[in-house]
Amino acid sequence: MVGDEAAAEVARRFGLPWRRELASPAPALWFDGARLVLGVWGGRGPRLVVDFLSGRAGYRLRHGDAGQAVARAVGVRGGQRPRVLDLTMGLGGDAFALAALGCVVWGVERRGEVAALLDNGLGRAGAELPWVGERLRLCHGEAVQWAPRLAAALSPEVIYLDPMYPEGRRRGAPRKEMALLRDWLGGDEDADDLLGLALSLGARRVVVKRPRRAPPLVGREPDVCREGRSTRFDIYLRR
Ligand SMILES: C[S@@+](CC[C@H](N)C(=O)[O-])C[C@H]1O[C@@H](n2cnc3c(N)ncnc32)[C@H](O)[C@@H]1O
């Protein structure tokens, strides 16, 4: 985290190291106006910002076609808007798409840098769209620590998982943002552990987003599988 008072406050909240300046190029967070940016400090390389109101997310929001595939996978249909607990919230794209359709989505993100970016994006979106604060909630920390408490408070109908695919596997290249995050912050090598946790929470449905050709988590075949062009949703139903 690099910068001034506002940056120092974000660093404190999300447990990140804080420096007024960095001596060498390294991935860092800083403010560009109201927008929190993650990138290589001092470099010209790619940068990440969570912005739900412009770009691809904003376009889909304005045109009402946000997240159709993920919506079908979690069971949005007719008047049904399931409550969703997202244990791998990341940059919040899936959670936001579901909330835009009317779902209440609470989520967990363990990486401080990612949680800080998402918190900033949600704050800016919430200033324009009142439903953001009503439907979306982010908790920073490990899923295993937060999940039981959140499940007890929300009674989610769906637990949603979208872990990063481990590095070095060729099948299922991650989206550009995720590839950057994986390079800068590392992958989710413990992704298999999440399935058991998700299934233990008593929700009606557990939905796992995977690259289309990746094996299912823990090698456990889902009850239902929905395949898209590059992704697949593995759906486990409570019996
Ligand atoms: C592929 S990203 C999720 C992308 C998200 N679905 C979106 O639309 O932006 C996976 C995220 O899950 C987080 N994550 C993975 N395992 C976790 C765990 N056990 N607890 C909390 N967060 C976790 C990672 O830090 C990463 O940011």
The ligand as an ORCA input file, in Angstrom:
! r2SCAN-3c Opt
* xyz 0 1
  C     -11.053    -16.687     -9.009
  S     -11.208    -15.545     -7.688
  C     -12.957    -15.320     -7.568
  C     -13.492    -14.438     -8.633
  C     -14.902    -13.980     -8.372
  N     -15.844    -15.056     -8.537
  C     -15.245    -12.823     -9.279
  O     -16.240    -12.902    -10.027
  O     -14.509    -11.812     -9.244
  C     -10.904    -16.494     -6.264
  C     -10.773    -15.656     -5.009
  O     -11.076    -16.482     -3.889
  C     -10.237    -16.166     -2.828
  N     -10.153    -17.347     -1.967
  C      -9.715    -18.577     -2.316
  N      -9.779    -19.426     -1.306
  C     -10.295    -18.728     -0.250
  C     -10.591    -19.066      1.100
  N     -10.354    -20.292      1.569
  N     -11.091    -18.105      1.907
  C     -11.307    -16.844      1.410
  N     -11.037    -16.463      0.150
  C     -10.536    -17.390     -0.679
  C      -8.914    -15.815     -3.501
  O      -8.116    -14.986     -2.687
  C      -9.370    -15.134     -4.773
  O      -9.407    -13.743     -4.643
*
